[in-house]
Amino acid sequence: MTAPGACAPPPPPPASPNDGPDGRAWRRPVSSQEPRVRRSGNYFRTKSIEQSIEDTEEPEHALSRSLSALDLTVFGVGVIIGTGIFVLTGTVAKNQAGPATALAFVAAGVVCALAALCYAEFASTVPVAGSAYTFAYASIGELPAWIIGWDLILEFALGTAVVAVGWSGYVRSLLDNAGWNLPDALQGPDVADGVGFDLLAFLLVLLLTGILVLGMKLSARITSLVVAVKVTVVLIVIIAGAFFIKADNYRPFIPDARGQESASGLDAPLIQLIFGYEPTNFGVQGIFTAAAVVFFAFIGFDVVATAAEETRNPQKDMPRGILGSLFICTTLYVAVSLVVTGMQHYTELTVDAPLADAFKATGHPWYAGLISFGAAVGLTTVCMILLLGQTRVFFAMSRDGLLPRFFSRVHPRFATPYRSTVLLGVIIAVVAGFTSISELAELVNIGTLFAFVVVAIGVLVLRRTRPDLPRAFRTPWVPVLPVASVAASVWLMLNLPSETWVRFGAWMVIGVVLYFLYGRKHSRMSPTTDRPAPPGPPVAR
């Protein structure tokens, strides 16, 4: 009883749905005023940044943070620099821009830089695995996030398989020079009569899968070693080639414009079918035509963003890794293009191996073997980092319930998503072994550009919905720069063949069907899906 004259105690607070049987609340991380889920209809419900970060702390689904800014830069350089630096530079010079190919690389680098600045803001603000998928989930909504995640799975899977097949070709060439020949049946479908299996590509993907399972730090060390070899080869080529440059080969630096041979049907660029626009070669306009081609030599820097969750200090290191790798690779591309067009007049360059043949034309065939070696070594890291990117996107989608949660468990010792890594590694190894997929390579390009568009739009949306969100790195000149990034990416997409658009559309339709059959119902953001309370005993309020 209460003593006369004493105040009655206040009534007990109402029970919370999160209270335990003894009336005490379960321990949960304190978040900002942002709701855990913002719903704008079932298809555009967003997952808050706070919730995304909280999910990375679940013991069974947490990745190890072991990467530095240097590791991220090495990853970026390792995946960007491949055969393109040895082949694409001379091919574009001969067919599209002449010595002005250097300017085409600068233009393409600017387009990539626009996207890179948007990626840097997101990756430092939302340091969670998944790259553009996670960014879209936090800003635009679940269905767009699923679409971009499905797109990235295609991009990275095909990219890994295509690069593995290319690596196999270079290694077979080196083995042939040494007098060792594989049977035709084990050189892939392009060589064998009838059914062929590319044994080298298959084994490469399996080996890299094992390395990724054993840990991110081990992957970073191997990548650093291989990238050091690759960049050394590139620098040797640049320095050696500089001694054979003739100023007359740069005249004219921007050749006179000429029309392209018109394509028809699905082989024609989409912009030609819609607007009747026909791009030209050479001249000032030819520089931008060449930029649309050499842009694809930059594909890969966005993979750096998939490692945000495994970075020790993502707020500072992610922007440094993304922008630093892009700057280094742009500089190397420009230098190589100036060397190859200075060594040999652009009209005399070959298409298959322009840089190697330019050294042969100057009487130094030894460098041709060095270039083949550098390309083979370089493709190893490209393949591994593309596989890394795909496994992280698949892992993030699985952790959110859009794909089976079984694949989001991490290894108890290595702290890597070993289940998804093994599954995807085996599938891609089989695809690389049995399939001739060179005609599908352009799907990698359209997938990357689509991701650029989504990330730029996401920056605009998140700036509006979460203006007070702490941002360690802020994209400058918003909204002008993201809008310019969208416009530049869409322009390059329109220059791709219509057949590529048809295939891309078919893949997206399959993805949307899977979302409605599985992802929407099993999403952890669904009202019908119970999110378990974090482990830990009840504590007093």
ABEGO torsion letter per residue (X at the ends): XBBBGBBBBBBBBBBBAABBAAGBBBBBBBBBABBABBBBEAAABBBBAAAAAAAAABAAABBBBABBAAAAAAAAAAAABBAAAAAAAAAAAAAAAEAAAAAAAAAAAAAAAAAAAAAAAAAAABBBBGEAAAAAAAAAEAAAAAAAAAAAAAAAAAAAAAAAAAAAAAAAAAAAAAGBBBBAAAAEAAABBEBBBBAAAAAAAAAAAAAAAAEAAAAAAAAAAAAAAAAAAAAAAAAAAAAABBAAAAOBABBBBBBBBBBBEAABBAAAAAAGBBBBBEEAAAAAAAAAAAAAAABGAAAAAAAAAABABAAAAAAAAAAAAAAAAAAAAAAAAAAAAAABBAAABBAABAAAAAAAAAGBAAAAAAAAAAAAAAAAAAAAAAAAAAAAAAAAAAAAGABBAAAABBBAAAGBBAAAAAAAAAAAAAAAAABBAAAAAAAAAAAAAAAAAAAAAAAAAAAAABAABBBABBBBGOAAAAAAAAAAAAAAAAABBAAAAAAAAAAAAAAAAAAAAAAAAABAABAABBBBBBBEBBBBX
